[in-house]
Every structure is written in structure tokens, then in C-alpha cells.
Amino acid sequence: MNRRAGRPPRFWEGLAVVVVKPISRLFVKRRWGGGKHIPRSGGLIIAANHLSWSDPVLLAHYLYNNGRWPTILAKAGIFRIPLLGHAVTQLQAIPVERNSTEATKSLKTAEERLRKGACILFYPEGTISRDPELWPMAGKTGVARLALATGVPVIPIAHWGAQELLPYGAKKPRLLPRKTFHVLAGPPVDLSKYAGQPMRGSVLRNATADITAAVTGLLAEIRDEKAPETPYDPKNAGNG
């Protein structure tokens, strides 16, 4: 098996590591767990909660230290920025055109990468959580669709602390005092009961709910709190 499947050219990987790891260590204290659940090779979906624009970088550090290069889905506009766009392309990020018929192309690209052995970091919520207590929101079905189509494992990961470093809506990070970034990975989400079923809406929604529940359960463990029984759904937020 190609050990560099899904990884960027060595130069770009080395450059990213040299830049990100020292900065992460300088400003963030690590409390990491569950790395034993992350397969070191083969196609892999990482399903995580989303709290801050900083957490993709912090999670990338965690995954890299556990033997995987995370492919990240990023807003297409980033790829059109001079220099930065070239860098994220070389780092194997996948552009996402939001609110467009082109949006399905990102999932197709992700599926192709997964079949070639890539590790892809997904946020089932699709955006930073708007839940008032920052629990995972109801997920979108793209992750479940890819998991069922490819058969690759889905590893749930929960994290906490990135929102203190860079809260949603803030323009500058709060670097001091140092924040603690908690990460906990769990065993693969059991989606075996959906194998062979047609990928109709009910199947995808149920599989998505299982993935969201796994992430939420890990976050409840990190926070040592009871999670809400029903995930927050922003579409219903104004209907109470």
C-alpha cells in the first residue's frame, strides 16, 4: 500500500509541519487521547465537531502526530487568493463551492481520494456550531453518503478549547494565557446495519445521526457534562 496516499509533496508537507507545530506548541497546551483508534493507513473519514476557524489546524497537528495527513475541505474562495491558494492546493485541500450546484464536486473529489487511501477531515455540521452551549448540531448527510459509498471507517473525534483561542466571529486570536486543546478520538462508528441498503434519505439521515451521536458522546466525556438528547438544528431555532 502506498504510504504517501493522500499526502502532499514532501516539501510542502515539511513546510507545513515546520510552521504549524512550533506555533501550536507555543500557544496551546495539549490534552490528547484516543490516538489508538486512528488507522495508520487506508481510506479514512474523521468526523469532528466544529467550534472555531482554528480547530482544523489544531486537529491537523493531532492527526499528523497519530500518523495521518488530514485532507481538509476549505472554502473555494481561499484557493483564489494568490500564494495562499497555491499553498492549500499543494497541501491537498479540497475546494468547496458553497450554495452552488458545484458543491457536489467536492464530495466526488473526496470519494476519489478516499478510495486511494486518503484521510479526510469532515465536519458533519457543515459549519461552526451555533448551538448556544456549543454542542454538535444536527449533521448534514454528506459524510454518511461517502462512508456508505466507500466502506471506509468513520472515526469520531471531539475536541474542546479551540473556541477559547479563536471564538466564532473574533478577528484576532486570544493567545494568552495559553489555552488547553482537548482531543478525544473514539472507535469507528458502527454503520454495518446500513450496508447494502439503498442510499435514500431516511438511511442517510439515520447514519448521520449515529455519527453525530458518537461525536457528541465523546464531547460529553471531555466536558464531563450531559449532552442534550436532541442536537440543535438551526433550521428550527426560530420555531420554538
N, C-alpha and C positions, 0 to 999 in steps of 0.2 A: 504494500500500500504506500502511496506517495505521502511521505511525512510532511511535505510542504503544501499539501492540498489546502486551498483557500487562504494561503498566506501571501503577503506582498513580496516583492523583490527584497532580497536581503538588505540592500542599502536602506530602503525605506522603512523596513521593519526595525533595523538597528537605530535609525534616526529617531523614530517614534519612541522607542524604548529609552534611549539616552535622554530625551526631552521629558517624557511623562513620568518615569519612575522617580527621579530625584525630586521633582516638584511635588508629586503625590506624597512621598515620604516626609518632605519638609513641612507640609501644611495639614496632613491628615494622619491621625493615628488609626491603625488597622486592628479590627477585631473580626477576623475571618474564620469561617467554619464550613464544613461540608464539602471540601475540595475532593474528597474521596469519591464523590458521586459523579464527577465530571470525567467522561471517557476521554482518553488522550488521543484518540484517532477516530475517523469515520464521521459521516454527516451527523450534525448535532444542532438541535434548537435549544437555545437558552431563553426561557420565558421569565421576564423580570418585571417588578413594579417600577414605576417611573415617578420620581419626586423632584428632579432638578435637571437643568441642562448640563450639570457637571457629572451626573451619575454615569453616562456612557463611558467617560474617560476613566472614572474610578473603577467601574466594573471591568473595563478592558484590562486594567492593571491586575485585578483579581484573577481573571480568566487566563491571562498570559502567565502568571505565576503558577497556574494549575495546568499548564501545558497546552493551552489553546489560544489561537489567534482569533479574536472575535470580529466577524464581519458585521458592520453596523449599517442600518438603513438611515439615511440622512436626507433632509430636505433638498430637493433638486437645486434650489437657488444657491446653495453652498458650492455646488460644482461649477457655477458660472462666475465665481469670484476668482480673479487672477491669483496665481500661485497657490492659494488655499485649495481651489478646485482641483488643480493638478495633484496636490499632495493627497487629498482624500481619495481621489481616483486610484493613485498608486497604492494606497493603503487598503484597497479592495472594498471600500464603502459602496453601497448600492443607493443610487438616487431614487427618491420618491417624489412624484408629482402629486401633490395633494389636491383634492377636489377636481380631479380631471379624469377623463377616460384613459389617460396614460398611466394611471395609478396601478393598474393590474400588471403592467410591465415589471414593476419592482418585485412582485410576488413570483412572476415567471422566472426572473433572473435569480431570485433566491432559491427557487426549486432546483434550477440547474446547478447552482453552487452546492446545495445540499447533496445532490446526487454524486457530486465529485468529491465529497468529503469535507466540506467547509463547516465551520461552527458559526452559526448566525445568531446574533443577539436581537431578540424581539421584545417589544413592549406590547402585550396584548391589548392594553388600554388605548393605544394609538397616540397618546399624548400624556403630558404630565397630569397626575391625578388632581382632580378638582374636588375630591371628597373633602369635606370640612375637617375631618380628622386624619386625612392623608392615607386612608386605606385604599387598596386597589379598587378601581372602578370596574363596572361590567366590561368585559373584554369584547373586542371585535373578533370575527371568525377567521381572519386570515391565517393566524398561527395554526389553528386546528386543521384548516384545509391543507396546509403544507405538511403537517405532521402525518395526516391520514394518507395523503397522496404519496409521500416518500417512505413512510415507515421508519423514519429516523427517531431516536429518542428525544423526548422533551424533558429537559432538566429545569425544574422551577428554582428560581433564585429570588430571595427577598433581601432588601437592604434598607438601611436607615442611617441618616446622618448627612447625606448629600444636601438635603433641603436646608440644613443649617449653614453649610458652606456657601451655597448659592440659592437662596429662596426663589420660588417662582415669581417672576416679574422684576426681580432685582437686576440691576445693570452691573454691579460690582460684587465680587465675592467677599465674604466676611472671613478673612484669612486667620485672624487671631481673636481669641485664643484658638489653638489647634482643635479641630473637630475630630470626632471618632466616627469612622465609617464601618458600620456593622454589615457583614455579608453572611448569608447562610444559604447554602445550596442543599437541595433535597434529592431523594431518589427519583428516577424517571416517573413521570405521570403515567398511570396505567390507562391506556386508551384502547386496550385489546378488545373491549366489548363493541367497539365501533368498526373493527376491522371487517372489510367486505361489505359493509353497508353503503348504500348509495349516499353520496355527499349532499343530501338535501338539507334544508335549513335547520330542521329540528336536530339532526345528528350533529351538525357543526356547532349549533348553539350549546348542546349538551356537552360536547367535548371541550368547548371553550370554557364552559362553567367549571369543568373538572380542573382545567389548567389554572384558572383564576383562583379556585379554592385552594389548590396546592401552594400557590404563591402567598395567598392570604394567610394560610396556616403557618407558614414559615415566618411571616412578618409578625404574627401574633406571638410566636415564640421569642423573637428578638425583642419585641416591645414588652413582653410579659403582660399582655393585655388581652381581653376578649375581643375578637373581631366582630363586626356586625354580621348578622345572619344573611342579609341580602346586600350584595355590592351596590354601591352608589351608581346611579345611572343619570348622567347629566341631562339626558333627553326628558326625564321625568322630574327633574329637580324643581321645576316651577309649577308642578301639578298637585302639590301637597295641600 
